[in-house]
Amino acid sequence: MKRLLLLVVIGLILLAVGVNWYYTRQVRDQLDQMANAVSMFGTLSYDSVRLSPGGAVNINDLSFQLHQGRGGVDVGRISLQTANLLALFTLEGKLESGRLPESLGVSVKDVRFPLDGALASMSRQMPGGTSPTFASGVPFDAAGCDGRTQFSANDLMHMDYFDIRADVEVHYQLIDDGNRLRFYASARTYDASAIHLDATIDLAAGSLSTLDLARSMENARLSSFSLEYEDLGYYERMLAFCAEEMDMSRSEYLAHHLEAWKQAWARFNAEAGPDLVAAYESFLNDPKQISVRSDAETSVSFDGIENYTMSGLLERMNVRLVVNYGDPQPLDIKAPESPRQRIASAPTPASDPIPASAEAPTDTQDTAAASKPDDATTPARAESADTGTTEEATAEPASRWVRVEPAELDAYRNDRVRIRMRSGDSYAGRLERVDADNVHIRVEGVGGFYIRPLALEEIREVEVYGGF
């Protein structure tokens, strides 16, 4: 019995050594091929390739150095992370058979990139090249800083960031046999900031087949997400740099930056509300942490996200804001009020107040419908000419999107349509055909198009472009 046990132990050791040699050999061969491919530009080297008991393949001390000592990039460790050793051993076979593993991740530790090195300077010296830009993760951090929208490598060096050191991690997990995907990514820049993204996506793939998963992305829905920014010293350096650039004291620049930050939201066709402005001001005075996270029971189709206004999307997903690890509060962002909305909201003797909608608009279709005059209000606007408001009210051209009944759609073949479903999802394309059960629209995509059927009985609202 003891002899049999000894043989089993020896066999397992030999198996582990053999598998380790096989996989590390494959990785080393790939690295050697890469080194040969880039040899005319520089030298790619590494210290070792190791398997960990937890099911990871680690490449240690990877370095790429340009010829003639002109600098390069160093990486402490690159890891391919699987669930366990068994998952690692079966990874190659699963990929060859067209299946994805239930979980997989890549982490890059201690990336070191000198901003005053050759690679950074080469990008500036190339024809049409510019200095690499940097985004902290908080929108509009460069607002008010002498006309900047982002900070360049030269700006960062003036903030004493000469060597960028960072850790990056990306990981996914397929749940419930491919019906749900959880995605996680993080990036930590030493002495600057850390950003963490976590999202859950409904796929309804029903398998781990790459083909089924790819098909399911067409109807993928965002179920929840969180995005967190941690300040590790960046804001203090940035505010000091910009105050010097603007020749202001710190308090003067804080007020100036806050005002510019408020105005910058117009780039997203949005407006920061007073609660959001107050929250950001408190962060500026004590920069620690900002996060936004959704807390909704309903998901949102990726295909229809572009049809939402920012404020409508945030409302639908019930996005909350947390500043400096405090209590969650609503993310106070709204659509800016248009000139027509301002005129309509001011009652005149010739018009009645517009009743509030029973359901707040959540996408561009709602916004267009809310701002479009209907038959009952058109005469009232015409009569308001005596008040001197006609010229102001007609300064904005009338929308060419016209609402029609779904039963009348067959008369608008090949016209552009926008359709909102009872579920709240929105779709846009050209009307291909209408049958007894479905409306078929032609949706243009990258490299081609596809025909999407939409159930007639589930359609809530339809608009046709130019359907006068």
Contacts in CASP RR format, 6 or more apart in sequence:
PFRMAT RR
TARGET T0000
AUTHOR 0000-0000-0000
METHOD contacts of the structure
MODEL  1
MKRLLLLVVIGLILLAVGVNWYYTRQVRDQLDQMANAVSMFGTLSYDSVR
LSPGGAVNINDLSFQLHQGRGGVDVGRISLQTANLLALFTLEGKLESGRL
PESLGVSVKDVRFPLDGALASMSRQMPGGTSPTFASGVPFDAAGCDGRTQ
FSANDLMHMDYFDIRADVEVHYQLIDDGNRLRFYASARTYDASAIHLDAT
IDLAAGSLSTLDLARSMENARLSSFSLEYEDLGYYERMLAFCAEEMDMSR
SEYLAHHLEAWKQAWARFNAEAGPDLVAAYESFLNDPKQISVRSDAETSV
SFDGIENYTMSGLLERMNVRLVVNYGDPQPLDIKAPESPRQRIASAPTPA
SDPIPASAEAPTDTQDTAAASKPDDATTPARAESADTGTTEEATAEPASR
WVRVEPAELDAYRNDRVRIRMRSGDSYAGRLERVDADNVHIRVEGVGGFY
IRPLALEEIREVEVYGGF
19 51 0 8 1.000
19 89 0 8 1.000
20 51 0 8 1.000
23 51 0 8 1.000
23 57 0 8 1.000
23 88 0 8 1.000
23 89 0 8 1.000
24 49 0 8 1.000
24 50 0 8 1.000
24 51 0 8 1.000
24 57 0 8 1.000
27 49 0 8 1.000
27 57 0 8 1.000
27 59 0 8 1.000
28 49 0 8 1.000
31 44 0 8 1.000
31 46 0 8 1.000
31 49 0 8 1.000
31 59 0 8 1.000
34 44 0 8 1.000
35 43 0 8 1.000
35 44 0 8 1.000
35 45 0 8 1.000
38 44 0 8 1.000
38 64 0 8 1.000
41 66 0 8 1.000
41 67 0 8 1.000
42 64 0 8 1.000
42 65 0 8 1.000
42 66 0 8 1.000
42 67 0 8 1.000
43 63 0 8 1.000
43 64 0 8 1.000
43 65 0 8 1.000
43 67 0 8 1.000
44 62 0 8 1.000
44 63 0 8 1.000
44 64 0 8 1.000
45 62 0 8 1.000
45 63 0 8 1.000
45 64 0 8 1.000
45 65 0 8 1.000
46 59 0 8 1.000
46 60 0 8 1.000
46 61 0 8 1.000
46 62 0 8 1.000
46 63 0 8 1.000
47 60 0 8 1.000
47 61 0 8 1.000
48 59 0 8 1.000
48 60 0 8 1.000
48 61 0 8 1.000
49 57 0 8 1.000
49 58 0 8 1.000
49 59 0 8 1.000
49 60 0 8 1.000
50 57 0 8 1.000
50 58 0 8 1.000
50 60 0 8 1.000
51 57 0 8 1.000
51 58 0 8 1.000
51 85 0 8 1.000
51 88 0 8 1.000
52 58 0 8 1.000
52 79 0 8 1.000
53 85 0 8 1.000
54 84 0 8 1.000
54 85 0 8 1.000
55 81 0 8 1.000
55 82 0 8 1.000
55 83 0 8 1.000
55 84 0 8 1.000
55 85 0 8 1.000
55 87 0 8 1.000
55 88 0 8 1.000
56 79 0 8 1.000
56 80 0 8 1.000
56 81 0 8 1.000
56 82 0 8 1.000
56 88 0 8 1.000
57 79 0 8 1.000
57 80 0 8 1.000
57 88 0 8 1.000
58 77 0 8 1.000
58 78 0 8 1.000
58 79 0 8 1.000
59 77 0 8 1.000
59 78 0 8 1.000
59 79 0 8 1.000
60 76 0 8 1.000
60 77 0 8 1.000
61 74 0 8 1.000
61 75 0 8 1.000
61 76 0 8 1.000
61 77 0 8 1.000
62 74 0 8 1.000
62 75 0 8 1.000
62 76 0 8 1.000
62 77 0 8 1.000
62 78 0 8 1.000
63 72 0 8 1.000
63 73 0 8 1.000
63 74 0 8 1.000
63 75 0 8 1.000
64 72 0 8 1.000
64 73 0 8 1.000
65 71 0 8 1.000
65 72 0 8 1.000
66 72 0 8 1.000
66 118 0 8 1.000
66 119 0 8 1.000
69 118 0 8 1.000
70 117 0 8 1.000
70 118 0 8 1.000
71 114 0 8 1.000
71 117 0 8 1.000
71 118 0 8 1.000
71 119 0 8 1.000
72 113 0 8 1.000
72 114 0 8 1.000
72 117 0 8 1.000
72 118 0 8 1.000
72 119 0 8 1.000
73 111 0 8 1.000
73 112 0 8 1.000
73 113 0 8 1.000
73 119 0 8 1.000
74 110 0 8 1.000
74 111 0 8 1.000
74 112 0 8 1.000
75 108 0 8 1.000
75 109 0 8 1.000
75 110 0 8 1.000
75 111 0 8 1.000
75 112 0 8 1.000
76 109 0 8 1.000
76 110 0 8 1.000
76 111 0 8 1.000
76 112 0 8 1.000
77 107 0 8 1.000
77 108 0 8 1.000
77 109 0 8 1.000
77 110 0 8 1.000
78 106 0 8 1.000
78 107 0 8 1.000
78 108 0 8 1.000
78 109 0 8 1.000
79 106 0 8 1.000
79 107 0 8 1.000
79 108 0 8 1.000
79 109 0 8 1.000
80 104 0 8 1.000
80 105 0 8 1.000
80 106 0 8 1.000
81 104 0 8 1.000
81 105 0 8 1.000
81 106 0 8 1.000
81 107 0 8 1.000
81 171 0 8 1.000
82 88 0 8 1.000
82 91 0 8 1.000
82 101 0 8 1.000
82 103 0 8 1.000
82 104 0 8 1.000
82 105 0 8 1.000
83 101 0 8 1.000
83 102 0 8 1.000
83 103 0 8 1.000
87 101 0 8 1.000
87 102 0 8 1.000
87 103 0 8 1.000
90 101 0 8 1.000
91 101 0 8 1.000
91 104 0 8 1.000
94 100 0 8 1.000
94 101 0 8 1.000
94 208 0 8 1.000
98 209 0 8 1.000
98 210 0 8 1.000
98 211 0 8 1.000
99 208 0 8 1.000
99 209 0 8 1.000
99 210 0 8 1.000
100 174 0 8 1.000
100 208 0 8 1.000
100 210 0 8 1.000
100 213 0 8 1.000
101 208 0 8 1.000
102 173 0 8 1.000
102 174 0 8 1.000
102 208 0 8 1.000
103 171 0 8 1.000
103 172 0 8 1.000
103 173 0 8 1.000
103 174 0 8 1.000
104 171 0 8 1.000
104 172 0 8 1.000
105 169 0 8 1.000
105 170 0 8 1.000
105 171 0 8 1.000
105 172 0 8 1.000
106 169 0 8 1.000
106 170 0 8 1.000
106 171 0 8 1.000
107 167 0 8 1.000
107 168 0 8 1.000
107 169 0 8 1.000
107 170 0 8 1.000
108 166 0 8 1.000
108 167 0 8 1.000
108 168 0 8 1.000
108 169 0 8 1.000
109 167 0 8 1.000
110 165 0 8 1.000
110 167 0 8 1.000
111 164 0 8 1.000
111 165 0 8 1.000
111 166 0 8 1.000
111 167 0 8 1.000
111 168 0 8 1.000
112 163 0 8 1.000
112 164 0 8 1.000
112 165 0 8 1.000
113 119 0 8 1.000
113 120 0 8 1.000
113 163 0 8 1.000
113 164 0 8 1.000
113 165 0 8 1.000
113 166 0 8 1.000
114 120 0 8 1.000
114 162 0 8 1.000
114 163 0 8 1.000
114 164 0 8 1.000
115 132 0 8 1.000
115 153 0 8 1.000
115 156 0 8 1.000
115 157 0 8 1.000
115 161 0 8 1.000
115 162 0 8 1.000
115 163 0 8 1.000
115 164 0 8 1.000
116 157 0 8 1.000
116 162 0 8 1.000
120 131 0 8 1.000
120 132 0 8 1.000
120 153 0 8 1.000
123 129 0 8 1.000
123 130 0 8 1.000
123 131 0 8 1.000
123 132 0 8 1.000
124 130 0 8 1.000
124 131 0 8 1.000
124 153 0 8 1.000
130 152 0 8 1.000
131 152 0 8 1.000
131 153 0 8 1.000
131 154 0 8 1.000
132 152 0 8 1.000
132 153 0 8 1.000
133 150 0 8 1.000
133 151 0 8 1.000
133 152 0 8 1.000
133 153 0 8 1.000
134 150 0 8 1.000
134 151 0 8 1.000
134 152 0 8 1.000
134 153 0 8 1.000
134 155 0 8 1.000
134 156 0 8 1.000
135 141 0 8 1.000
135 150 0 8 1.000
136 192 0 8 1.000
136 193 0 8 1.000
136 229 0 8 1.000
136 234 0 8 1.000
136 235 0 8 1.000
136 238 0 8 1.000
137 193 0 8 1.000
137 195 0 8 1.000
137 229 0 8 1.000
138 229 0 8 1.000
138 290 0 8 1.000
139 264 0 8 1.000
139 265 0 8 1.000
140 260 0 8 1.000
140 261 0 8 1.000
140 264 0 8 1.000
140 265 0 8 1.000
141 151 0 8 1.000
141 235 0 8 1.000
141 238 0 8 1.000
142 148 0 8 1.000
142 149 0 8 1.000
142 150 0 8 1.000
142 151 0 8 1.000
142 242 0 8 1.000
143 149 0 8 1.000
143 257 0 8 1.000
143 260 0 8 1.000
143 261 0 8 1.000
143 263 0 8 1.000
143 264 0 8 1.000
144 242 0 8 1.000
144 246 0 8 1.000
144 256 0 8 1.000
144 257 0 8 1.000
144 260 0 8 1.000
144 261 0 8 1.000
145 151 0 8 1.000
145 241 0 8 1.000
145 242 0 8 1.000
145 245 0 8 1.000
145 246 0 8 1.000
145 257 0 8 1.000
146 242 0 8 1.000
146 245 0 8 1.000
146 246 0 8 1.000
148 155 0 8 1.000
151 159 0 8 1.000
151 238 0 8 1.000
155 241 0 8 1.000
156 164 0 8 1.000
158 241 0 8 1.000
159 237 0 8 1.000
159 238 0 8 1.000
159 240 0 8 1.000
159 241 0 8 1.000
160 237 0 8 1.000
161 191 0 8 1.000
161 192 0 8 1.000
161 237 0 8 1.000
164 189 0 8 1.000
165 189 0 8 1.000
165 190 0 8 1.000
165 191 0 8 1.000
166 187 0 8 1.000
166 188 0 8 1.000
166 189 0 8 1.000
166 190 0 8 1.000
167 186 0 8 1.000
167 187 0 8 1.000
167 188 0 8 1.000
168 185 0 8 1.000
168 186 0 8 1.000
168 187 0 8 1.000
168 188 0 8 1.000
169 184 0 8 1.000
169 185 0 8 1.000
169 186 0 8 1.000
169 187 0 8 1.000
170 184 0 8 1.000
170 185 0 8 1.000
171 183 0 8 1.000
171 184 0 8 1.000
171 185 0 8 1.000
172 181 0 8 1.000
172 182 0 8 1.000
172 183 0 8 1.000
172 184 0 8 1.000
173 181 0 8 1.000
173 182 0 8 1.000
174 180 0 8 1.000
174 181 0 8 1.000
174 208 0 8 1.000
174 213 0 8 1.000
175 181 0 8 1.000
175 182 0 8 1.000
177 206 0 8 1.000
177 207 0 8 1.000
177 208 0 8 1.000
178 203 0 8 1.000
178 205 0 8 1.000
178 206 0 8 1.000
178 207 0 8 1.000
178 208 0 8 1.000
178 213 0 8 1.000
178 216 0 8 1.000
179 202 0 8 1.000
179 203 0 8 1.000
179 204 0 8 1.000
179 205 0 8 1.000
179 206 0 8 1.000
180 200 0 8 1.000
180 201 0 8 1.000
180 202 0 8 1.000
180 203 0 8 1.000
180 223 0 8 1.000
181 200 0 8 1.000
181 201 0 8 1.000
181 203 0 8 1.000
182 198 0 8 1.000
182 199 0 8 1.000
182 200 0 8 1.000
182 201 0 8 1.000
183 197 0 8 1.000
183 198 0 8 1.000
183 199 0 8 1.000
183 200 0 8 1.000
183 201 0 8 1.000
184 196 0 8 1.000
184 197 0 8 1.000
184 198 0 8 1.000
184 199 0 8 1.000
185 196 0 8 1.000
185 197 0 8 1.000
186 194 0 8 1.000
186 195 0 8 1.000
186 196 0 8 1.000
186 197 0 8 1.000
187 194 0 8 1.000
187 195 0 8 1.000
188 194 0 8 1.000
188 195 0 8 1.000
188 232 0 8 1.000
189 232 0 8 1.000
189 234 0 8 1.000
190 232 0 8 1.000
191 232 0 8 1.000
191 233 0 8 1.000
191 234 0 8 1.000
192 232 0 8 1.000
192 233 0 8 1.000
192 234 0 8 1.000
193 229 0 8 1.000
193 230 0 8 1.000
193 231 0 8 1.000
193 232 0 8 1.000
193 233 0 8 1.000
193 234 0 8 1.000
194 229 0 8 1.000
194 230 0 8 1.000
194 232 0 8 1.000
195 227 0 8 1.000
195 228 0 8 1.000
195 229 0 8 1.000
195 230 0 8 1.000
196 226 0 8 1.000
196 227 0 8 1.000
196 228 0 8 1.000
196 230 0 8 1.000
197 225 0 8 1.000
197 226 0 8 1.000
197 227 0 8 1.000
198 225 0 8 1.000
198 226 0 8 1.000
198 227 0 8 1.000
199 222 0 8 1.000
199 224 0 8 1.000
199 225 0 8 1.000
199 226 0 8 1.000
200 222 0 8 1.000
200 223 0 8 1.000
200 224 0 8 1.000
200 225 0 8 1.000
201 220 0 8 1.000
201 221 0 8 1.000
201 222 0 8 1.000
201 223 0 8 1.000
201 302 0 8 1.000
202 220 0 8 1.000
202 221 0 8 1.000
202 222 0 8 1.000
202 223 0 8 1.000
202 299 0 8 1.000
203 213 0 8 1.000
203 216 0 8 1.000
203 217 0 8 1.000
203 220 0 8 1.000
204 216 0 8 1.000
204 219 0 8 1.000
205 212 0 8 1.000
205 213 0 8 1.000
205 215 0 8 1.000
205 216 0 8 1.000
206 212 0 8 1.000
206 216 0 8 1.000
207 213 0 8 1.000
217 302 0 8 1.000
218 303 0 8 1.000
218 450 0 8 1.000
219 301 0 8 1.000
219 303 0 8 1.000
220 301 0 8 1.000
220 302 0 8 1.000
220 303 0 8 1.000
221 299 0 8 1.000
221 300 0 8 1.000
221 301 0 8 1.000
221 302 0 8 1.000
222 299 0 8 1.000
222 300 0 8 1.000
222 301 0 8 1.000
222 302 0 8 1.000
222 305 0 8 1.000
222 317 0 8 1.000
223 299 0 8 1.000
224 293 0 8 1.000
224 294 0 8 1.000
224 295 0 8 1.000
224 296 0 8 1.000
224 317 0 8 1.000
225 293 0 8 1.000
225 294 0 8 1.000
225 317 0 8 1.000
226 291 0 8 1.000
226 292 0 8 1.000
226 293 0 8 1.000
226 294 0 8 1.000
227 291 0 8 1.000
227 292 0 8 1.000
227 293 0 8 1.000
228 289 0 8 1.000
228 290 0 8 1.000
228 291 0 8 1.000
228 293 0 8 1.000
229 289 0 8 1.000
229 290 0 8 1.000
229 291 0 8 1.000
230 288 0 8 1.000
230 289 0 8 1.000
231 287 0 8 1.000
231 288 0 8 1.000
231 289 0 8 1.000
233 287 0 8 1.000
235 284 0 8 1.000
235 287 0 8 1.000
236 287 0 8 1.000
239 250 0 8 1.000
239 253 0 8 1.000
239 254 0 8 1.000
239 257 0 8 1.000
239 284 0 8 1.000
240 250 0 8 1.000
242 253 0 8 1.000
242 257 0 8 1.000
243 249 0 8 1.000
243 250 0 8 1.000
243 252 0 8 1.000
243 253 0 8 1.000
246 253 0 8 1.000
246 256 0 8 1.000
248 256 0 8 1.000
254 284 0 8 1.000
254 285 0 8 1.000
257 284 0 8 1.000
258 277 0 8 1.000
258 280 0 8 1.000
258 281 0 8 1.000
258 284 0 8 1.000
261 272 0 8 1.000
261 280 0 8 1.000
262 272 0 8 1.000
262 277 0 8 1.000
265 271 0 8 1.000
265 272 0 8 1.000
265 333 0 8 1.000
266 336 0 8 1.000
268 310 0 8 1.000
269 309 0 8 1.000
269 310 0 8 1.000
269 335 0 8 1.000
269 336 0 8 1.000
270 309 0 8 1.000
270 310 0 8 1.000
270 311 0 8 1.000
270 333 0 8 1.000
270 334 0 8 1.000
270 335 0 8 1.000
270 336 0 8 1.000
271 333 0 8 1.000
271 334 0 8 1.000
271 335 0 8 1.000
271 336 0 8 1.000
272 280 0 8 1.000
272 332 0 8 1.000
272 333 0 8 1.000
273 332 0 8 1.000
273 333 0 8 1.000
273 334 0 8 1.000
274 332 0 8 1.000
275 329 0 8 1.000
275 330 0 8 1.000
275 332 0 8 1.000
276 321 0 8 1.000
276 331 0 8 1.000
276 332 0 8 1.000
276 333 0 8 1.000
279 321 0 8 1.000
279 323 0 8 1.000
279 329 0 8 1.000
279 332 0 8 1.000
280 290 0 8 1.000
280 323 0 8 1.000
282 323 0 8 1.000
282 324 0 8 1.000
283 290 0 8 1.000
283 323 0 8 1.000
283 324 0 8 1.000
286 324 0 8 1.000
288 324 0 8 1.000
288 325 0 8 1.000
289 322 0 8 1.000
289 323 0 8 1.000
289 324 0 8 1.000
289 325 0 8 1.000
290 321 0 8 1.000
290 322 0 8 1.000
290 323 0 8 1.000
290 324 0 8 1.000
291 321 0 8 1.000
291 322 0 8 1.000
292 319 0 8 1.000
292 320 0 8 1.000
292 321 0 8 1.000
292 322 0 8 1.000
292 331 0 8 1.000
293 319 0 8 1.000
293 320 0 8 1.000
293 322 0 8 1.000
293 328 0 8 1.000
294 317 0 8 1.000
294 318 0 8 1.000
294 319 0 8 1.000
294 320 0 8 1.000
295 317 0 8 1.000
295 318 0 8 1.000
295 319 0 8 1.000
295 320 0 8 1.000
295 328 0 8 1.000
296 316 0 8 1.000
296 317 0 8 1.000
296 318 0 8 1.000
298 316 0 8 1.000
300 308 0 8 1.000
300 313 0 8 1.000
300 316 0 8 1.000
300 317 0 8 1.000
300 425 0 8 1.000
301 425 0 8 1.000
303 425 0 8 1.000
303 427 0 8 1.000
304 363 0 8 1.000
304 425 0 8 1.000
304 426 0 8 1.000
304 427 0 8 1.000
305 313 0 8 1.000
307 363 0 8 1.000
307 364 0 8 1.000
307 365 0 8 1.000
307 418 0 8 1.000
307 426 0 8 1.000
307 427 0 8 1.000
307 428 0 8 1.000
308 316 0 8 1.000
308 362 0 8 1.000
308 363 0 8 1.000
308 364 0 8 1.000
308 426 0 8 1.000
309 335 0 8 1.000
309 361 0 8 1.000
309 362 0 8 1.000
309 363 0 8 1.000
309 364 0 8 1.000
309 367 0 8 1.000
310 333 0 8 1.000
310 335 0 8 1.000
311 333 0 8 1.000
311 334 0 8 1.000
311 335 0 8 1.000
312 335 0 8 1.000
312 360 0 8 1.000
312 361 0 8 1.000
312 362 0 8 1.000
312 363 0 8 1.000
313 362 0 8 1.000
313 363 0 8 1.000
314 331 0 8 1.000
314 333 0 8 1.000
315 360 0 8 1.000
315 362 0 8 1.000
316 362 0 8 1.000
319 330 0 8 1.000
319 331 0 8 1.000
320 328 0 8 1.000
320 329 0 8 1.000
320 330 0 8 1.000
320 331 0 8 1.000
321 328 0 8 1.000
321 329 0 8 1.000
321 330 0 8 1.000
321 331 0 8 1.000
321 332 0 8 1.000
322 328 0 8 1.000
322 329 0 8 1.000
335 367 0 8 1.000
337 345 0 8 1.000
338 371 0 8 1.000
338 396 0 8 1.000
339 392 0 8 1.000
339 395 0 8 1.000
339 396 0 8 1.000
340 371 0 8 1.000
340 393 0 8 1.000
340 396 0 8 1.000
341 371 0 8 1.000
343 389 0 8 1.000
343 392 0 8 1.000
343 393 0 8 1.000
344 354 0 8 1.000
345 354 0 8 1.000
347 353 0 8 1.000
348 380 0 8 1.000
348 384 0 8 1.000
348 387 0 8 1.000
348 389 0 8 1.000
349 387 0 8 1.000
350 380 0 8 1.000
350 383 0 8 1.000
350 384 0 8 1.000
350 386 0 8 1.000
350 387 0 8 1.000
351 377 0 8 1.000
351 380 0 8 1.000
351 381 0 8 1.000
351 383 0 8 1.000
351 384 0 8 1.000
352 380 0 8 1.000
354 377 0 8 1.000
357 366 0 8 1.000
357 370 0 8 1.000
360 366 0 8 1.000
361 367 0 8 1.000
361 369 0 8 1.000
361 370 0 8 1.000
362 424 0 8 1.000
363 420 0 8 1.000
363 424 0 8 1.000
363 426 0 8 1.000
364 418 0 8 1.000
364 426 0 8 1.000
365 418 0 8 1.000
365 420 0 8 1.000
365 426 0 8 1.000
365 461 0 8 1.000
365 463 0 8 1.000
366 420 0 8 1.000
368 399 0 8 1.000
368 401 0 8 1.000
368 418 0 8 1.000
368 463 0 8 1.000
369 403 0 8 1.000
369 461 0 8 1.000
369 463 0 8 1.000
371 399 0 8 1.000
372 398 0 8 1.000
372 399 0 8 1.000
372 401 0 8 1.000
372 403 0 8 1.000
373 381 0 8 1.000
373 398 0 8 1.000
381 393 0 8 1.000
382 390 0 8 1.000
384 390 0 8 1.000
384 393 0 8 1.000
400 465 0 8 1.000
400 466 0 8 1.000
400 467 0 8 1.000
400 468 0 8 1.000
401 418 0 8 1.000
401 463 0 8 1.000
401 464 0 8 1.000
401 465 0 8 1.000
401 466 0 8 1.000
402 463 0 8 1.000
402 464 0 8 1.000
402 465 0 8 1.000
402 466 0 8 1.000
402 467 0 8 1.000
402 468 0 8 1.000
403 461 0 8 1.000
403 462 0 8 1.000
403 463 0 8 1.000
404 412 0 8 1.000
404 462 0 8 1.000
404 463 0 8 1.000
404 464 0 8 1.000
404 467 0 8 1.000
405 462 0 8 1.000
406 439 0 8 1.000
406 456 0 8 1.000
406 459 0 8 1.000
406 462 0 8 1.000
409 417 0 8 1.000
409 431 0 8 1.000
409 434 0 8 1.000
409 439 0 8 1.000
409 462 0 8 1.000
409 464 0 8 1.000
410 434 0 8 1.000
412 431 0 8 1.000
412 464 0 8 1.000
412 467 0 8 1.000
413 431 0 8 1.000
413 432 0 8 1.000
413 433 0 8 1.000
413 434 0 8 1.000
414 430 0 8 1.000
414 431 0 8 1.000
414 432 0 8 1.000
415 430 0 8 1.000
415 431 0 8 1.000
415 464 0 8 1.000
415 465 0 8 1.000
415 466 0 8 1.000
415 467 0 8 1.000
416 428 0 8 1.000
416 429 0 8 1.000
416 430 0 8 1.000
416 431 0 8 1.000
416 464 0 8 1.000
416 465 0 8 1.000
417 428 0 8 1.000
417 429 0 8 1.000
417 430 0 8 1.000
417 431 0 8 1.000
417 441 0 8 1.000
417 462 0 8 1.000
417 463 0 8 1.000
417 464 0 8 1.000
417 465 0 8 1.000
418 426 0 8 1.000
418 427 0 8 1.000
418 428 0 8 1.000
418 429 0 8 1.000
418 462 0 8 1.000
418 463 0 8 1.000
418 465 0 8 1.000
419 426 0 8 1.000
419 427 0 8 1.000
419 428 0 8 1.000
419 439 0 8 1.000
419 441 0 8 1.000
419 454 0 8 1.000
419 459 0 8 1.000
419 461 0 8 1.000
419 462 0 8 1.000
419 463 0 8 1.000
420 426 0 8 1.000
420 459 0 8 1.000
420 460 0 8 1.000
420 461 0 8 1.000
420 462 0 8 1.000
421 427 0 8 1.000
421 454 0 8 1.000
421 458 0 8 1.000
421 459 0 8 1.000
421 460 0 8 1.000
422 458 0 8 1.000
422 459 0 8 1.000
422 460 0 8 1.000
423 458 0 8 1.000
424 460 0 8 1.000
427 441 0 8 1.000
427 443 0 8 1.000
427 452 0 8 1.000
427 454 0 8 1.000
428 441 0 8 1.000
428 443 0 8 1.000
429 441 0 8 1.000
429 442 0 8 1.000
429 443 0 8 1.000
429 444 0 8 1.000
430 441 0 8 1.000
430 442 0 8 1.000
431 439 0 8 1.000
431 440 0 8 1.000
431 441 0 8 1.000
431 442 0 8 1.000
431 464 0 8 1.000
432 440 0 8 1.000
432 441 0 8 1.000
432 442 0 8 1.000
432 451 0 8 1.000
433 440 0 8 1.000
434 440 0 8 1.000
434 456 0 8 1.000
437 455 0 8 1.000
437 456 0 8 1.000
437 457 0 8 1.000
438 453 0 8 1.000
438 454 0 8 1.000
438 455 0 8 1.000
438 456 0 8 1.000
439 453 0 8 1.000
439 454 0 8 1.000
439 456 0 8 1.000
439 459 0 8 1.000
440 451 0 8 1.000
440 452 0 8 1.000
440 453 0 8 1.000
440 454 0 8 1.000
441 451 0 8 1.000
441 452 0 8 1.000
441 454 0 8 1.000
442 449 0 8 1.000
442 450 0 8 1.000
442 451 0 8 1.000
443 449 0 8 1.000
443 450 0 8 1.000
443 451 0 8 1.000
443 452 0 8 1.000
END
